[in-house]
Amino acid sequence: MSVSTLLWGVLFGAIGLGFFVYGKKQRAIVPLVCGLALMVFPYFVSGPFLLIAIGVALMAIPYFVRV
């Protein structure tokens, strides 16, 4: 595990926490699930480029999917 992977994981985890809290307070399922996924997925992805790609995709989902 490199330093860049660790820092990107911390960044996406913090953003995921924000999405999770927002989704919980607003009772919105999409940001809640994306926030949970953003907090969990860095544990399973080891490459920094794949980590960034998945993180950006998970952050974009709540903006495009409205339920």
Backbone as numpy.savetxt, mean C-alpha at the origin, in Angstrom:
# Nx Ny Nz CAx CAy CAz Cx Cy Cz
18.20 -8.39 1.73 17.36 -7.22 1.73 18.25 -5.98 1.73
17.99 -5.09 0.81 18.80 -3.88 0.72 18.12 -2.72 1.46
18.85 -1.67 1.61 18.33 -0.50 2.31 17.19 0.13 1.53
17.30 0.16 0.20 16.24 0.76 -0.61 14.93 -0.03 -0.47
15.02 -1.34 -0.45 13.82 -2.16 -0.27 13.18 -1.90 1.09
14.00 -1.76 2.10 13.49 -1.49 3.44 12.81 -0.13 3.51
13.44 0.89 2.94 12.85 2.23 2.98 11.57 2.32 2.16
11.53 1.69 0.99 10.30 1.68 0.20 9.19 0.94 0.93
9.55 -0.13 1.62 8.56 -0.88 2.40 7.98 -0.05 3.53
8.83 0.72 4.20 8.36 1.60 5.27 7.47 2.69 4.70
7.85 3.27 3.57 7.04 4.31 2.94 5.67 3.79 2.55
5.63 2.64 1.87 4.34 2.08 1.45 3.52 1.62 2.66
4.17 1.18 3.70 3.45 0.81 4.91 2.79 2.02 5.57
3.49 3.14 5.59 2.92 4.37 6.17 1.75 4.88 5.33
1.90 4.85 4.03 0.80 5.25 3.15 -0.37 4.29 3.32
-0.08 3.01 3.45 -1.12 2.02 3.67 -1.87 2.25 4.97
-1.16 2.65 6.01 -1.82 2.97 7.27 -2.78 4.14 7.10
-2.37 5.13 6.33 -3.25 6.27 6.05 -4.50 5.84 5.30
-4.33 5.02 4.27 -5.48 4.50 3.52 -6.39 3.67 4.42
-5.79 2.86 5.28 -6.57 2.00 6.16 -7.41 2.82 7.14
-6.81 3.82 7.76 -7.54 4.65 8.71 -8.64 5.43 8.00
-8.34 5.97 6.82 -9.34 6.69 6.05 -10.51 5.78 5.69
-10.20 4.58 5.20 -11.25 3.64 4.83 -12.10 3.20 6.00
-11.47 3.05 7.15 -12.21 2.64 8.34 -13.15 3.75 8.82
-12.67 4.99 8.82 -13.49 6.10 9.28 -14.62 6.42 8.31
-14.35 6.31 7.02 -15.36 6.63 6.01 -16.23 5.43 5.64
-15.92 4.28 6.22 -16.60 3.02 5.91 -16.56 2.73 4.41
-15.39 2.93 3.83 -15.16 2.67 2.41 -14.26 1.44 2.29
-14.76 0.43 1.61 -14.07 -0.85 1.56 -12.80 -0.82 0.69
-12.82 -0.08 -0.42 -11.68 -0.09 -1.34 -10.42 0.50 -0.69
-10.48 1.71 -0.09 -9.26 2.20 0.57 -8.83 1.35 1.76
-9.78 0.76 2.46 -9.47 -0.10 3.59 -8.66 -1.32 3.14
-9.13 -1.98 2.10 -8.44 -3.18 1.60 -7.09 -2.82 0.98
-7.05 -1.72 0.22 -5.78 -1.31 -0.39 -4.78 -0.90 0.68
-5.24 -0.26 1.73 -4.35 0.10 2.83 -3.78 -1.12 3.52
-4.63 -2.11 3.74 -4.16 -3.35 4.35 -3.15 -4.05 3.44
-3.44 -4.06 2.15 -2.51 -4.68 1.19 -1.19 -3.92 1.14
-1.24 -2.59 1.20 -0.01 -1.80 1.19 0.84 -2.05 2.42
0.21 -2.34 3.54 0.99 -2.61 4.75 1.58 -4.01 4.76
0.96 -4.96 4.06 1.38 -6.36 4.14 2.32 -6.77 3.01
2.10 -6.27 1.79 2.83 -6.81 0.65 4.35 -6.61 0.70
4.91 -5.57 1.35 6.38 -5.48 1.37 7.09 -6.66 2.05
6.37 -7.41 2.87 6.96 -8.58 3.51 7.20 -9.72 2.51
6.47 -9.71 1.41 6.53 -10.82 0.47 7.28 -10.49 -0.82
7.62 -9.23 -1.06 8.29 -8.82 -2.29 9.72 -8.41 -1.93
10.69 -8.94 -2.67 12.08 -8.67 -2.31 12.78 -7.68 -3.23
12.33 -7.53 -4.46 12.99 -6.63 -5.39 12.45 -5.22 -5.31
13.34 -4.22 -5.37 12.86 -2.83 -5.23 11.97 -2.37 -6.39
12.27 -2.79 -7.61 11.46 -2.35 -8.75 10.06 -2.96 -8.70
9.97 -4.22 -8.35 8.67 -4.86 -8.21 7.91 -4.28 -7.03
8.60 -3.94 -5.97 8.00 -3.32 -4.80 7.37 -1.97 -5.16
8.10 -1.17 -5.91 7.59 0.14 -6.33 6.40 -0.02 -7.27
6.49 -0.95 -8.22 5.40 -1.15 -9.18 4.11 -1.58 -8.49
4.21 -2.53 -7.59 3.02 -3.01 -6.88 2.49 -1.92 -5.96
3.37 -1.20 -5.29 2.95 -0.14 -4.38 2.22 0.99 -5.10
2.74 1.41 -6.22 2.09 2.47 -6.99 0.74 1.99 -7.52
0.67 0.74 -7.96 -0.60 0.20 -8.45 -1.64 0.13 -7.32
-1.23 -0.29 -6.15 -2.16 -0.36 -5.02 -2.59 1.03 -4.55
-1.71 2.01 -4.68 -2.10 3.37 -4.31 -3.06 3.98 -5.33
-2.98 3.56 -6.58 -3.83 4.12 -7.63 -5.24 3.50 -7.64
-5.38 2.30 -7.12 -6.69 1.62 -7.17 -7.80 2.44 -6.53
-7.64 3.01 -5.33 -8.76 3.77 -4.74 -9.19 4.99 -5.54
-8.29 5.56 -6.34 -8.64 6.72 -7.14 -9.45 6.35 -8.37
-9.28 5.14 -8.86 -9.98 4.72 -10.07 -11.20 3.87 -9.80
-11.23 3.19 -8.66 -12.35 2.31 -8.31 -13.19 2.99 -7.24
-14.39 3.35 -7.59 -15.32 3.96 -6.64 -16.48 3.02 -6.42
-16.68 2.62 -5.16 -17.80 1.70 -4.84 -18.78 2.41 -3.94
